[in-house]
Amino acid sequence: MKAIEFKYKERTFLIPAVPFTSVLIYQRYGDYYTDLQGWEVTSEQTMNQIEKQNFHLNIEEDNLEFKITSLTPSVAVKLIDNEVKSFGSFPLTDQDYGQMLDKFYTLEKFLKKEGLID
């Protein structure tokens, strides 16, 4: 079984490489995020059976590491390839609301300055 191994900080994720794979990395309000679907692996030796999940990570100023790997049969049998519901949307945090309000007030100030609103 082929997979993409994604490492961020001390966390390791396996993302199935078949039939297709998508990993979304994006920037919003100056912060970087990734959304992926796969398995989080704590260590190959102690990994219990784990279900596939959706992950939403806030990426700080660290390196991301991706590599395509072949999983050993001993690891592959521990991965439960369950159907995961679509990503949908992740709940907004207080930081998200604060950033949206800052953007709103900046736009409001600009529109008032230009005389487009009162």
N, C-alpha and C positions, 0 to 999 in steps of 0.2 A: 504494500500500500504506500502510495506517495502522499506526502503532506508538505505543507509549508510550515517551517518552524519559525515562530515569531518570538523574539526575545525583547523584553523591555524591563529595565531595572533588574530585579531579581525574579521576575515572572517569565514563565515560558508557556507559550500557547502552540497547539498543533491545529492547523487549519487543513481540512481535507482538500486534496488537489484534484479530485474528480467528483462529479462530471465537470463542474466548473467551480471557480473560487473567486470571491470578491472580498477585498479588504479596502475599506474606505478610510482614507486619512485626509483630514480637512482642517482648516483654520477658521475660527469664529471669534470675532472680537479680540484678536491677538492671541488667543489660546489655541493649541493644537490638540486634536482628538483623533482617535481611531475607533472604528466600529468593525468588529469581526465576529465570525461564528466558528466555533471549534471547541477544543478542549484545553483547559488549563492543567498543566502537568507540574506537580510539585517536585518529584524526582522519579527517575525511571525505576529505581529499586522499590520505592514504597508506594507507587501509584496504585490506588484501588480502582475499581471500575468507576468511570466518571461519564456523565452524560454531556452531550454536546450542548453548549449554551451560547447566548449572545453576550458580548462584552463591549462596553463603552468605556474607553480609557482616556483620561486627560493626560496628555503627553507634556511633560515638563522638559527642561533643557537637558535631555539625556539622549543617548544614541538608541536607535532602533536597529535590530538585526533581523534580517530575513534570510532564510536559505531553504532550498528544496531538498528534502531528505526522504530516504526510504525508511519506513518504520519496520522494526524487527517484529516478527510474529508475536513475541511475548508482550510487546507494547500494544500492537494492533488489537489483540483479543480483549484487552482491558477497556477499549474505547467503545462506548455504546453509541451507535450511529442513529440516534433518535431524531425524529423530525422536530425542528425548532420553529416556533411561530416566527413570523416575520419580525424584523427589527421594530417596526412601528416607530414610535417616538419615545425618547427617554425623558423623564420628568425634568423640568427646569429647576435649576438650583438658585439659591439666593444670589449667587454671583451672576448667573445668567440674567435674572431680573434687574439687577443693578446695572449691568452693561446695557441692557435694552433701554432702561430709563435714561442713562447718560446719553445714549445716542438720540433718544427722543428730544431731550432738552437741548442738545446741540443743534438739532434740526429746527426745533421751534425757534430758537434764538436767531438762527440764520434767516428763516422765513420772515420773522418780524423785522429784522434789519433791512431786508429787501422790500418790505412793505407788502408782502403777499398775504399776510394774516395780521389780525389785530392783537 
